Structures are given as C-alpha cells and as structure tokens.
C-alpha cells in the first residue's frame, strides 16, 4: 500500500504542489474558532424565528452591511423582539461541513434607551469639537432651485408632504427622488449613498433628507456617526427634515438647514409663487410712488427756480452789469485823459528844458563853435597858430577860416 504524502503543518507551508484539502482547512478553522472564548457582541436583531424551544436570529451591525447567524435557547432572549438593539454574550462555533460561522448565545440584553442617548451625546460632543456643527460651515440655500434632490422612505408620507407642498408653492420645481430605508440596519448605508449620489449630480441644487415622526429608536440611524459624516461631506446645501418639533437627531446639527417637519422643508427650499407675486406688485407700487414723488418734487423745484428774478427777468442782471461796465468805462476814460494831458504837459516842460540846454539853442543865440580840421574844439586862442585852417559852426551851417593871429581876451559881457 502506497503511503499518502504528509500534509504541511502550517498554512504558510502550503504550495501548489502541497495544498491542504478542504476538509483539512475546515478542520483547522474549526480548531482556531473553538479556542476563542465567549465574546459580547452588539447589534440589531433581524429575522428572528422561534421554534422547538430555540431562537434563530440574524444579528446585524447597525453601521455596516455585516451580519452573523445566532442561535439561543428560548429562555435566553425572553421577551426581546425583532428589531431590538441588543448585546449578546455568545461563543463562536464553526460548522466544518458547511463552512459557516455561527454564534451560540447564552445571554442577551437590550441596550437601554438611556445608554443609546448617552452614546449619542458623547458623539455630539466629539463632532462638535471637530467643528462639524459650526455656523461658518453652513451653506445658504439658493433662492429658487430648479432641481431638488429628495431622500425619503419608500412611498412615505414625508415624500408626499415635501413634493406636494413644494409644488403648491412653486409648480415648476423638479425633484430627483431616492427612496431608501429610513429605519433599521440598512438606513445608514442607503441614506449615505443617496446623499453622495445626489451631491454628485450637477443638476441638483438642494438636497432634502426627510422622514416623518417615529420613536427615538426609529430615529437612531440619523444620529449615526457614519451618516452624520456623510452629510458633513456633502457640498450641496442639505436640509434635514427628520421627525417632529421635539426630535433633534445629530443630522439636524450638521445639516446646512434644519426643518422641523417635511412640510416645513418644502416651505424652506422654494418660495411661494403667490407671495412672490404679491411682493413684486408691492415693489412695483412702491417704485411707482417713489418715481411720482420724485417727479412732483423736481417739478416744484423747477417752478421755484423759474419764479426767481434771475430766470423770470434775466435782463435785470444784464442791465445792472451794463451800468457797472459803463461807469467803470467812463472812469477809465477820464483817468486815461487826465494821464494823457498830464503827460503832454510833462513832455512840453522837458522839451523846453532840453531845447534851452541844447548846443543848437546856444548857437541860435549867435554863438559859434571853432574846430580845427581834425574836429577838435578850440577853447584857447593859443591852441591855434597863424595860418591854421579852422571850421566855424554857427546856427545855420559852417564857415571855413584861416587864423591870422591871436588877440588878448576881452570881457564877454562888454562885447554883448
């Protein structure tokens, strides 16, 4: 008989030439899981079946699409019903033949509302410290969005309230609707995916997340961290319309705008066409009144200006100025005439002085100027010798002469 080859001791030692058979791998997984100790697991109960004194259920994670099968004796769950949020103490069991993992529960208890609210409060403080609720992050709503994205439950009253009321206010508004689960374990991933999808649509100008009222437990998904962060990452203005006046999930705090109800959200996202028309009429009336008042005031101002003398009798100003000009012109002429007369008298006086002092006047009185031929003036008889040629200038011309000699000087006054 041929000996079978020895199997690798560890998974790390396997190879294409030396693999593990499926039964061997399944047994190894079972051995590993069997060594695990009991563990407390938190989740939400879905698909609960009770039969033959046993309870068969699926425990689903509240934030991810992950679930595990759980079996428990009937007394373990007691009065716990489907949909409850529980913590279960269970031992992992691996069924080698089927290759499935299952939990054997020996204890279970419902997570109290107080515990859930305490967790939400702790999460609120953490997110607030990160600044996700700050007012400066809020994006204003557009005045008149052409396309509105709506995230709501399937065939829900919230959808009806938003769509009908919005179209009553502005019939032309268009909606892109994403119907998703708004409670239960699938609410978080479906709502988050719908927000991301609408945010990526360039046509959508506003996103509304709407759900009607419900218990605190029903509204827990809207305080889930994953959903809140998905809303915070949304770049399109987001309106949260969850529950009623008294309900305030964390989605309300991170949204750009909070509406107390879906109907209130419809009033916030679009204006009322009747109200806007009324405002237009009022604005037109105010504008017309303002224009009429302005025209009336300016007409009165023009009338007041026209009644002034400068406009009613403009020649009055011209006449006054003409009189002033005539007076100044007369003064100027008289002043100029006086200056001319005074100037003429002064010129005559100076002329007389110049004439009296000029050499010509002296010559005209009978005096003469004797010059040698070189032009020099003879002032002393001794400067001329007998026979010197001389020039004698008189008032009416010149004479040529020849010196014969000199004589002694005589008294000039005696000559004349």
CORPE-V589364 format. One record per pair of residues at least 6 apart in sequence whose ideal C-beta (glycine too) atoms are under 7 Angstrom apart, sorted by the first residue. I is the first residue (numbers start at 0). J is the second residue. If there is no record, write none. Layout:
i/j
I/J
I/J
This chain:
i/j
6/19
6/23
7/13
7/17
13/19
25/95
25/98
26/95
28/93
29/93
29/95
32/91
32/92
32/93
32/100
35/91
37/88
37/89
37/90
38/89
39/86
39/88
40/58
40/86
40/87
40/89
40/102
41/86
41/110
42/58
42/59
42/60
42/61
42/85
43/59
43/61
43/82
43/84
43/184
44/56
44/58
44/79
44/81
44/82
44/83
44/85
45/57
45/59
45/81
45/184
46/56
46/57
47/54
47/56
47/81
48/55
49/73
52/72
52/73
53/70
53/72
53/73
54/70
54/71
54/73
54/75
54/76
55/70
56/69
57/66
57/68
58/66
58/67
58/69
58/87
59/66
59/184
60/66
61/184
61/187
61/223
62/187
62/223
62/225
64/188
67/100
67/102
68/101
69/87
69/89
69/102
69/104
70/101
70/103
70/104
71/104
71/107
75/104
75/105
75/106
75/107
76/107
79/85
79/107
79/109
83/109
84/109
84/110
84/115
85/107
85/108
85/109
85/110
86/108
86/110
87/104
87/107
88/104
88/105
88/106
89/102
89/103
89/104
89/105
90/103
91/100
91/102
92/101
92/103
93/100
94/101
112/215
115/219
119/222
119/249
122/224
122/249
123/249
126/132
126/227
126/249
131/231
131/253
132/252
132/253
137/255
138/236
138/255
140/205
140/236
140/256
140/267
140/268
141/204
141/205
142/270
143/269
143/270
144/204
144/205
144/268
144/269
145/173
145/204
146/173
146/175
146/202
146/203
146/204
147/165
147/172
147/174
147/205
147/207
147/268
148/175
148/197
148/200
148/203
148/205
148/206
148/207
149/158
149/161
149/174
149/176
149/207
149/209
150/177
150/179
150/190
150/193
150/194
150/206
150/208
151/157
151/158
151/176
151/178
151/181
151/209
151/210
152/178
152/181
152/210
153/178
155/211
156/211
157/209
157/210
157/211
157/261
158/176
158/209
160/261
160/262
160/265
161/207
161/209
161/261
161/264
161/265
162/174
164/262
164/265
164/266
165/172
165/265
165/268
165/269
166/172
168/265
168/266
168/269
168/270
168/271
168/272
169/269
169/270
169/272
172/269
175/197
175/200
175/203
177/193
177/196
177/197
179/189
179/190
179/193
180/186
180/189
181/190
181/210
182/213
182/217
182/220
186/220
187/220
187/223
187/225
187/226
190/208
190/220
190/226
191/225
191/226
191/229
194/206
194/208
194/229
194/230
194/233
195/229
197/203
197/206
197/235
198/206
198/233
198/234
198/235
203/235
204/235
205/235
205/236
205/238
205/268
206/233
206/235
206/237
207/238
207/240
207/264
207/268
208/237
208/239
208/240
208/241
208/250
209/240
209/261
209/264
210/241
210/242
211/261
212/242
212/243
213/242
218/241
218/242
218/246
218/248
220/226
221/241
221/248
221/250
222/248
222/249
226/250
227/249
227/250
227/253
230/237
230/250
230/253
230/254
231/253
236/255
237/254
237/255
238/254
238/255
238/256
238/258
238/264
238/267
238/268
239/250
239/251
239/254
239/257
239/258
240/258
240/260
240/261
240/263
240/264
241/248
241/250
241/251
243/259
243/260
244/259
251/257
256/267
258/264
258/267
304/310
305/311
308/315
309/316
354/360
359/394
362/392
362/393
362/394
363/394
367/391
367/392
367/393
368/376
368/392
369/377
369/389
369/391
370/376
370/377
370/389
370/390
370/392
371/377
371/387
371/389
372/388
372/390
377/383
380/405
380/406
381/405
383/389
383/402
384/402
385/402
385/403
385/404
386/401
386/402
387/402
388/401
389/400
389/402
390/397
390/399
391/397
391/398
391/400
